[in-house]
Amino acid sequence: MAKTIKSITNPKLRLEILTPQEVKKIHDATLWIIEKVGVRFPSKRALDIWAAHGAEVDHEKMVIRAKPELLEAALKTCPSAYLLAARDPQQDLPLDGNHVFVGTDGCGVEVIDIRTGLRRTSCLQDVRDISRIADATEEVAFHWVPVSAQDMSSETRGLHEIKAIWENSTKHVQTESIYNEREARAAIEMAALIAGGKDKLRQRPVLSLMQCSAPPLGHDGGSLDAALVAAEYGLPTGFMTMAANLTTGPATLAGNLAVGNAEVISGTALIQLAYPGAPVFYAAAQTASDLRTGAYTGGGPEDFLYGAATNVLSDFYNIPLSMGSFATGAKEPNWQAGIENSLSTFMASIVMSDMLLGVGFLHGSRIWSFAEMMMDCEIFSIIHKTMQGIIVDDETLALDTIAAVGPGGNFLSQKHTLKHMRELFLPQFMDRRPFNEWEIKKDDARDWALAKARNILDTHHPDPLEEKIPIEMAKIISTLEN
Amino acid sequence: MNEELFQKMAQSVLDGDSDAAIALAKQAIEAGIDPLEAITQGYVNGVNQVGQSFASGEAFLPELVMAGEAMKAAVSTLEPEMQKRGVKRTMLGKVVLATVEGDIHEIGKSLVGTMLSASGFQVYDLGVDVPASKIIAKVQEVDADIVGLSALLTTTMVKQREVIIELDKLGLRRKVKVMVGGAPVTRDWVQKIEADGTSEDAIGAVGVAKSLVGAA
């Protein structure tokens, strides 16, 4: 089931959200911030790297200030395109600027249980189940750790999580839940088992690491160290800013973009200074904080604009983008979830963001819903179809057929219709039934989406790992537990 | 005459103007005005008015925070005068706040601190990445009524439980109420670690803290 992966490619739709002059202005503002205000790098290793390359380092405050020339030279060594490898090479994902791939979102703390429908704390079995379902869908191209395996020791949780995904899916794994050097090194050992050695892993990175920055203008020490380890072994790594208007960023959108950009770009430059040419990506999920509570909103017009603007920035630096879309703030799969997830994903897709994160969550990436996961997949399919635009040529103008039908009549029995009808979008979860048919059960998308997820879980059997690999992985994990 | 000054004090808080709040506090000291009166009849009215505008949906979080900061600036300017006169503000309670060990995320915790302090709590904010031992030492040192523990990661959230266990070992658990917060904190977690309260936002935290010290 679902060996093929659906991605948006060769789109016909376009959007100019920022002019080249505006991008340059944001870039200049970013360089000014990094040179004059500085960025916090609370890692000895990171500070040493900056110092060795001539940046001004305040060791006490752990803040670096770097000249624009240093930044720009470092960014030049970023590869512009590379591959996210999968256990199954047919499912490799080229990050080449001409594909939009969707992942599962992460990393939540609660799950709406697929059987009971009750909300509860997430555990390792949820990671297995979600991965298995994602493996079967053509919309999900790669995995994040969807929810936190809170029944596992916090010391090795991140390793149990990626093992669970590999055991249940042949697709690429990008973890956002490993943020210290120790776990990162173990994760590389585990990934090497799948790739067949560390050299092969460099050629076929079946794992990538995403790290969150600590806005405003800061990084997390453990995350920096983990990212440096990933880069050392050629695993793609990226820094994600979640700078939010009002709280961790200015109230204005341009200022918030500049703050986030300074975090991502400085982190990216650090990786390039340490390992020139290491595969890196830009990651972002900026939002606006709620005016009343200050909380993360995960939706709204600001998110939609960030979704489109950020890829323009990552294109300017010529690196792939992992963009936060979906992730509605709604508490259940409803009107708000539909609007937020559709518009955020559309705006991030129309500019060809390379990776979109991701399907499955409610309440701002905190509560996993299997129904939402399936409906998010459908949202992506709708956008995928929309992005193809309208093809205008002799065949699609269909003049012969139009002439054959003439005024009046209909097109139902035309050969041309038979030939092209399957190009029309056929929804899985939209209710197009007659009213009285609906009236019998009054069921809707949420019911059908959940039923589909349950059915996949009951029937889909992912290609297993070679028998010895999970055993070896468990050994690696246990060495960290003793 | 004092009335006019008190009104200006309230207005400085309403405007979130810390500089004006400090200048007015100095003026009050020079004029020999009772610092406690300056607080209760002046600045506190400003805080209350912002609170009301917030409740009715006219004011927003940044205005609350700025008002809280102006209030704090005024109080610390008046502090030496209060000591000189041997008077003390009646506080609702003492709160020790910290982001737990291994975690550097502090915006939510700092916001809670500002709101609690503006609402009449004495707040001791220990900052981020604070080990349990340091938190406990502060709790003992200031004889805290409440300890507030923040975490953003599920892997650091476990430290909230560690602090509770330590408090228990020292026989302090019944005396000190524990509030926990942060994005991964759920009601299940609060029950599991037997914390006394939680809130998803800073405004709600004030209500929880008040009820924990019997002031609600």
Interface residues (C-beta under 8 A of the other chain):
Chain A: P42 C107 V109 E110 R120 T121 S148 Q150 S154 R157 G158 Y179 A214 G218 D220 G221 G222 L246 T247 T248 A251 S289 D290 L291 R292 T293 G294 A295 Y296 R366
Chain B: F54 G57 F60 L61 P62 G102 I104 H105 I107 G108 L111 L153 T154 T155 T156 V158 A183 P184 T186 D188 W189 E200 D201 A202 I203
